[in-house]
Amino acid sequence: MTDCIVVTGGAGALGSALVRELCAQGKRVAIVESAHSNDRARAIVDSLDGKAFAVECDVGSQDAWKQAIAEISKQGGSIVGAAFIAGGYAGSGPVDAAKDDDTSWTAMMSGNAETVYRSMRAVLPGMVERKNGSIVVIGSRAVERPWTSKDAAAYGASKSAAVALAEIVAAEVRDSGVRVNSVLPSTIDTAMNRKSMPNADASKWVKPESLAKVIAFLLSDDARDVSGAVIPIYGKA
């Protein structure tokens, strides 16, 4: 039976860069995506000649994860690594003047923190049982510089929660041979970010391919002695 690495949000800009990097290294990858991104996930699979496969899953649902784990095990074998990239960004203005009835807060805590918690609960039992595995959580520079999330408090708070959870879980599973680390990118150079910030200097941003290589390293045996780390990846910003 083969092993595989799970990438949630694997059809996005960073996720697809990581999937391609891992496949180039000879890894088998499960692209875990929501239904609305399923077509993009399958297009990536088709371009990689069978080195990856797509599994549809609402990563914020434990019941959905149960079905996804069964499908991943069927197609890819044991899960030896996981990168939790699924998430998003939303600004809601100053907290004292928020006018969206907590919509942004709920969306960010659900999309960036709850998804990490549910994903960990799904993949950790198998890793702990086999005493082998590596998880990488995608945080944000806002975790170390929370003031940079001015007018986007829900985003900053949700990313901080996800990274704190990763550090806690790293301590919980350390003796089980499972590693958990986080990366804190500044703005990632994606088409969406370029469109939303047309006047910014994108040359200072972090390239998805560069960030993917760091994540791939943390997932690899070369990082066997690294756990509980929170790694800033700021580019030139």
N, C-alpha and C positions, 0 to 999 in steps of 0.2 A: 504494500500500500504506500502511495506517495504521500508527501507532506505538502502543505500549502501555507501561504500567507494571505490573510484577509485585509482588504483595503476598503473601508467604508468611504463613501463619497468618491469612489474610484473613477467615475466618469467626468469629474470636474477637472479644472486646470492643474491643480497640484496632484490630485488623485491619479489622473491619467499619466502624469510625468513619473510618478512613483511606480505605477504598474509597469510602465515601459522599462524603467530602470531595473526593477526586480526581475522582469522576464529576460532582460539582456544578461542578467547574472545567472540565468538558468533556473530561476525559481518558478514554481507554479503559483498562480495568483487567483484568488477569488475576489471579483469586483462586486461589492455589496452596495446596491443602489436602490433608491425608491422607484416606484412605478413610473413616475414622470421622467426619470432619467434612464429608463430601461433601454430605449433605442440607442442612446449614446454609448451605453455600456456594451451593448452587443456589437456596435460598430468597432469599438476598441478590440473586443474579443476577436472579431473577424480579421482585424489587421495584424494580429499577433500569432496567427497560425497555430491555434490550439494551446498556447502557453498560458492562457488565462481563460476563465469562465465567469459568467455573470450570474448573480443570485439576487432576486428581487426581495427587498426586506425594508420594512419601516423600522429603522434602527432604534427608535424610541419606544418600541413595543417589545416586551419580554416574550409574549406569545409568538409574535412574528419571528423573533430570533430563534425560538425553538425549532420552527420549521426550517429556517435558514441554516442552522447548524447541521441539521439532518441532511440537507441538500449539499452543503459544503463537504461534509464527511463522505458523502456518496461520490462526489465528483473529484474531490481533491485530497481525501484522506485526513490525517491529523493536522490540526491548526498549530503551527509552530511559531507564528508571528502574526501581529495585527497592528495596523495603523489606523487610528480613528480620525479621519479627515472630515467626515460629514459634519456640517455646521453652517453658520451664516453670519451675516452682519446686518444690524438695523440701528439707526440712530433715532432717538425720540425727543431730543431737546433736553434742556435742564430738568432735573428731577422735580424741582419745585414748580415747574410749569408744564409738566407732561400733560398732553391733551389726547392721548390715544387710548385711554381707559385700560392701561397696563398691557396693551397688545404687544408692544415691543419687548417688555420685560418677560412676559410669558413665552413669547417666541424664542427669545435668546436663551433663557434658562432651559427651555425644553430642547432647543436645537443644538446648543453647545455644551450643556452640562448633563442634562438628563440622558442624552444619547450616549455619552461616554460611560455613564454609570450602567446603563442597560447593556451596552456592548461589552463592558468588562464582565458583568454577571454572566453573559452568554459564553465568552471564550475562556475565562479563567479556570472554571472547574476542570476542563480537559487538560489544560496546561499544567495545573497543579498536580493532577493525577499522574501525568506522565513525567512530572518534574523537569519540564523543559518548555520554554516559551519566552517570547519578547513582545512587549507592547509599547507603542509610541503614541502619545497624545499630542495633538496640535493645539498649542496655546496661542499666545500673542504677546508682542512686546508690551501690551497694556497690562500684563500681569506684573511686570516689574516697574512699569511707568504708568500707573493707573490714571494719572492726570491727563494722559494723552487720549483718554476716552471721554473727555469733556463733551457733553451733549450726546453721549452714547454709553451711559452708565450700565445699561443692561448687558451690553456686549462685553465690556470690561469685567463686570462682575461674573458673568457666566464663564468666561475664559479662565478667570482666577479660580473659580470653583472647580473647573475641570482639572486644572493643574494641581490644585491642592489634593484632589481625590487621587490623582496619579501618584503623588508623593506618599500618601497614606497607604495606598495599595502596595506600592513598592516595598514598604516596610513589612506589610502583612505577609507577603509571599516570598520574601527574600530567601528564607530557608528552604523553600520548595523548588529552587532552581528556576524561578520565573522572574524576569526583569521587566521593570516599567520605567520609562523615561518620557520626558516632555521636551518639545522644542518650542521656542518663542520667536516666530518670525515677525519682522516689521512688515510693511506693505509688500505683498507678493505681486510680481509683475504679471498680471493677467489681463486679458482683453476687457473684462468687466471693470477692473480697477482703472485701467487707462480711460475707459469711457466715462466713468463717474468722476475722475479727477484729471480732466484734459490738460490742465495747466501745471500739473506736478511734474517734477523731474524723475521720470521713470527709470533713468539710468542708475539711480541710487537704490532702487527697489531690489528685493530678493527674487532671483529667477527661480521658477518652479523646479527646473532641472537641478539646480544647485541644492535647493532644500531637499529634493528627493534623494540625492546622494547621501546627505546626512542621515535622513530617516532610514535609508537602506543599510547604512553602517550600523546604526543602533539596533536594527533588527537582526544583524548578522552575528555569527560567532566571534568575529573580531572584536565585538563590544561585550564579550562575555562577562567582563568585570565592571561594567557600567550599569548601575541601576539607581533610581531615585534622582537622576540628574535632571536639571532644568537648564536647557542650553539656549542661550540667546543667539539668534541668527538675524542680524540687523542689516546686512549688506552695507551700503554706504550712508544709510539714512540715520 
